[in-house]
Amino acid sequence: MKNLIFLIVCIILPSTVCLAQSGPKASVPAYDAELAMKLGGDKNGMKNYILAILKTGPNDSKVIGRERTEMFNGHMANIQRLADAGQIAVAGPFMKNDAGFRGIFILNAATVGEARKIVETDPVVRSGIMLVDLYPWYGSASLMATPEIHKKITAPSN
């Protein structure tokens, strides 16, 4: 539980710092109601998401070689598909850790049940390589712009 709280603080704190003004001289940008609506934001520029924490599953060591490579290729393709469909705002792995945490998804889903259906499309989840814990989370609607921005800052692969 302490690890989960730490994880959530690590996600929320940078978001809050970015949203904070730097002092009395900081200018307030003009409110863009159209952008807020497009991103699903409320009057505070926030929206509901589901935070998915991916952890090492019971079949992690059982899936090896080419099968494992194909599973993880499918995992990456599924993340891209979900981002393109507007169902995932952010995804990324954790660095090696003793808690078994593997990565996170911030899902654009209204309910945990809806989020469960989304994550069950992932081959590493279906195979038991990873397990997923799901939590309702309230964060900046600007996260919904991340997939498009990410495409613009990712160099083409050779």
Long-range contacts (C-beta under 8 A, 24 or more apart in sequence): 3-99, 3-101, 4-53, 4-133, 7-53, 7-101, 7-104, 8-51, 8-137, 11-51, 11-104, 11-106, 11-139, 12-139, 15-139, 15-140, 19-45, 19-140, 36-141, 39-141, 39-142, 39-144, 39-145, 40-108, 40-141, 40-144, 41-140, 41-141, 41-142, 42-141, 45-140, 45-141, 45-142, 46-138, 46-139, 46-140, 46-141, 47-138, 47-139, 47-140, 47-141, 47-144, 48-110, 48-136, 48-137, 48-138, 49-89, 49-106, 49-107, 49-108, 49-109, 49-136, 49-137, 49-138, 49-139, 49-143, 50-106, 50-107, 50-109, 50-111, 50-112, 50-114, 50-115, 50-134, 50-135, 50-136, 50-137, 51-104, 51-105, 51-106, 51-107, 51-134, 51-135, 51-136, 51-137, 52-104, 52-105, 52-106, 52-107, 52-115, 52-119, 52-132, 52-133, 52-134, 53-101, 53-103, 53-104, 53-132, 53-133, 53-134, 53-135, 54-101, 54-102, 54-103, 54-104, 54-105, 54-124, 54-125, 54-130, 54-131, 54-132, 55-99, 55-100, 55-101, 55-102, 55-130, 55-131, 55-132, 55-133, 56-100, 56-102, 56-129, 56-130, 56-131, 57-124, 57-125, 57-127, 57-128, 57-129, 57-130, 57-131, 58-128, 58-131, 59-127, 59-128, 59-129, 60-128, 60-129, 60-130, 62-128, 63-127, 63-129, 68-129, 70-123, 71-123, 71-124, 71-127, 71-129, 72-124, 74-122, 74-123, 74-124, 75-122, 75-123, 75-124, 78-121, 78-122, 78-123, 79-105, 79-122, 82-107, 82-118, 82-121, 83-147, 83-150, 84-147, 86-144, 86-147, 87-118, 88-118, 88-147, 89-143, 89-144, 89-146, 89-147, 90-143, 90-146, 102-130, 103-130, 106-137, 106-139, 106-143, 108-144, 112-136
